[in-house]
Amino acid sequence: MGPGTGRSGEYAAMAQLVLAPALTRWLADSGTTPADGNRAGAEWRLSVDGADVAAVLDTLFGRFPTLRSYLLDEQGGLRHHVAIFVDGRALPDKRDFSVVLSPASEVYLAQALSGG
């Protein structure tokens, strides 16, 4: 399931969405700033409604549209250089965002870095 295809009828969780600093720096160039005082280049923590990862991503892309093409490929899956962790566990399938969240869940988006 891709973003926007969360199952209807499920409760809405207020998950904590965490964006790693390597991702928030991309928002500085867009002129986008969050209302809660997070700054570009630092880790951001946002409370986001969503019953599953797809709904959380929809909310994220609604607030920060420039992240969609950076995080997702042309088929709607996570790009190779991006990882999502839900409650400390890596998302097992980069094309399946149907992982159900609890109200206490943390969704962490990270950019994989390489080099030496």
Rosetta blueprint (number, residue, H / E / L):
1 M L
2 G L
3 P L
4 G L
5 T L
6 G L
7 R L
8 S L
9 G L
10 E L
11 Y L
12 A L
13 A L
14 M E
15 A E
16 Q E
17 L E
18 V E
19 L E
20 A L
21 P H
22 A H
23 L H
24 T H
25 R H
26 W H
27 L H
28 A H
29 D L
30 S L
31 G L
32 T L
33 T L
34 P L
35 A L
36 D L
37 G L
38 N L
39 R L
40 A L
41 G L
42 A L
43 E L
44 W E
45 R E
46 L E
47 S E
48 V E
49 D E
50 G L
51 A L
52 D E
53 V H
54 A H
55 A H
56 V H
57 L H
58 D H
59 T H
60 L H
61 F H
62 G H
63 R H
64 F L
65 P L
66 T H
67 L H
68 R H
69 S H
70 Y H
71 L H
72 L E
73 D L
74 E L
75 Q L
76 G L
77 G L
78 L E
79 R L
80 H L
81 H L
82 V E
83 A E
84 I E
85 F E
86 V E
87 D L
88 G L
89 R E
90 A E
91 L L
92 P L
93 D L
94 K L
95 R L
96 D L
97 F L
98 S L
99 V L
100 V E
101 L L
102 S L
103 P L
104 A L
105 S L
106 E E
107 V E
108 Y E
109 L E
110 A E
111 Q E
112 A L
113 L L
114 S L
115 G L
116 G L
